[in-house]
Amino acid sequence: MTVTFDTYVPGSSLLHRLDPRVKLWATLLGLMAAFMLPGLGAQALFLAGIHLLLVAAGIPWRRLGNLWRQMAILVILILILQPFLRPVGREVFTLGPLQLTVGGMLDALRLALRALAIAFVVAALLYTTSQPALVSAMVRLGLPYPWGLTVSLALRFLPAIQDLYHTVRDAQAARGWVAEGPLFRRLKEHLPVLVAVMIGTLRMSDQLTLALAARGLETTRQRTTWRALRMERRDWGIALAATLAFCLFAWWQFAN
Amino acid sequence: MIRAHDVTFAYAARLPGEHPQPVLTGCSLELGSGRALAVMGPTGAGKSTLSYVLAGLAPRHTGGTLSGTISIAGRDLHDGPPEIGSVGLLFQDAATQLFTTTVEDEVAWGLEAMGLAPEEIGRRVEASLTHFELTTVRHRAPWALSGGQQKRLALAALWAMRPGVLLLDEPLGGLDPEGCAEVLAAVDSLREAGTTLLIMTLHPETAHQAGTVALLADGQVSPAMPWKALAKQETALIQTGLLLPRRLWPDLGPRGGDGNAPAIEIKDVHFGYPGEAEVLHGIDLTVRTGQFVALVGRNGAGKSTLVRHLNGLLRPRSGTVSILGQPLAGRAAGTIARQVGFLFQRPEQQLFSPTVRDEIAYGPMRLGLNDVQARVDGVLERFGLQDVADVPPALLGYGAQRTVTLAVLAALATPIVVLDEPTVGLDGRGLAQLLAWLAERREQGVTIVLVTHDLDLAACADRAITLDAGAVIADGPPAAVIGGCA
């Protein structure tokens, strides 16, 4: 089983069709908003809003559930540990140096909601934007092409390296390797696997160097872009609306 | 179009203190515009190296030293690499040369590098996808395609750049018969369109395609000759290690064994990868001790998936697998290795030890066998690996790596061996080695399960089984089964 690093859910919703640069910008605003939201109610509302947005974009509930599951450990850790780190407000009980307070618990809840909001804002970008679109947006926003290429090559080859790891593990198991014994020994047994994966990866990168060179990576000509990103009126409109909404929210936030 | 004169190339030494490794020694070659030539050579003869040198990649990106003169697509390589897009190279391993995230982006990449206008890129992408019949998969990820599709995509990406010369390195390597047919048709269309083609291959069928053939052996290319003239020199082809005609195969013939105790029992096995649809739909099979079973069927039929159940690498969703009367459920794959030896595809990805000797000793040591040293020495000698016993297997050539994987399997001396596509990419010499070892196993009553597309080999088995879409659709004597499906 290969875990692909592609979280993209194909679709043709408005969110899918939006220029990726606008989505990057909106994500940035969303992240700032997640940090600035004042109360629990506003945070919960914000989180619910993003859920609505994702569902409207055709992201299946199952995917959202998966993200909740992935975030669960972090949320639980925050809820358990945070109250004791900053005890404020009315005291509930004290156990030695540990003090549980109502203020501390509310604080923890706020922090947990913020973590969830951040996760879902980023998910809204990654679930509705394909990797090539994301990379080309970053290149268009000023990331040098070799960096953009590096990012997409990494996305392309990470699953291949993972496959390689499984191949080596299978080859070892087929020759009598069994995962047992103390942790240290198991780690030591792992060393040959990592060496083999490293050699395989180097081999792959050698081939890749040749393949890139053979198709003209080093040419001195100016690269063109086949599908240049073009901002439609709708893209401008949404970028403007998101910016205005954020400014309004920030003004209201600081005015109070 | 291609003119190479007195070309000598050597890679830098692999290990400090060693000599550089010469691959080509005074190689000359000439190929006119619009012509096709196949360069045939056994494994390790330097076919890939020759294609790198001609494409201007070696020594620029590989290291090593080059002498002689080469002119290709109107460019003298002394003056620098060929103009972008003028020389296309199809790599042996198609997957590593596909590096973008969708099929159409793959075709567009080189055109963008050429600096073409977007409209022109769009036109050429369309034309190329249509020509190589890839329009239906245009939004898919290149690495999710079948082997034949990957090769066609690589060709499409090269062809879109309108190269004057195409160098094809083992274009049919690693493909199933269906993929071979697809790629052969694509190559044929290039030939008809007047592209200058240089095809490196060890397979006579591929060389036949070009019509004109030259032999690459001992670092030199023979003068080109018509395919028919070369086909007459069978002895020479056998001697260079390219060919092993059917009549020279050792006797693997049927031995029956129908009354023996079962070695492998598969009962109503269903399997699917977690979270995915079922790929094996209730397989029932019994293989008797000492039987030689060939498993055939098209790519994706579930052959590799099924045999991976025999040593516990995969576990059924439901149903049971028993080896020598013992159910496998609850046993780690590592403990089953005592009974079932497994030969995987892609040898270069399964060698992980610092020396060949350690590589061979790994299995017997893991299994706690008591005569490790004697076994390793015996196997090193049996496969003629004494000279490289202390060399890291990762540094060996492809042919030698294949030998090491066979030696690794031999050292385990298991009563059952499972081989997944063992003949893919083997030249005549490698095939002779494999068949000789299989014949020995047969002598000793070892149970053999072999996944293969090679119908000649399958015909030698006691029994052939055809798998299709995760189910057994034919099972019986090879003559009946293969005759029925071919």
Interface residues (C-beta under 8 A of the other chain):
Chain A: M1 D6 S130 Q131 P132 S152 L153 L155 R156 P159 A160 L164 T167 V168 D170 A171 Q172 A173 A174 R175 G176 W177 V178 A179 E180 P192 V193 V195 A196 I199 G200 R203 M204 D206 Q207 L208 T209 L210 A211 L212 A213 A214 R215 G216 L217 E218 T219 R221 Q222 R223 T224 T225 W226 R227 A228
Chain B: Y52 A55 L57 R60 H61 T62 P81 I84 G85 G88 L89 F91 D93 A95 T96 Q97 F99 T100 T101 T102 D105 A108 W109 G110 L111 E112 A113 M114 G115 L116 A117 P118 I121 G122 V125 A141 W143 A157 L158 M161 Y273 P274 R308 N311 G312 L313 A332 A333 G334 T335 A337 R338 V340 G341 F342 F344 R346 E348 Q349 Q350 L351 F352 S353 Y362 G363 R366 L367 A394 V408 L412
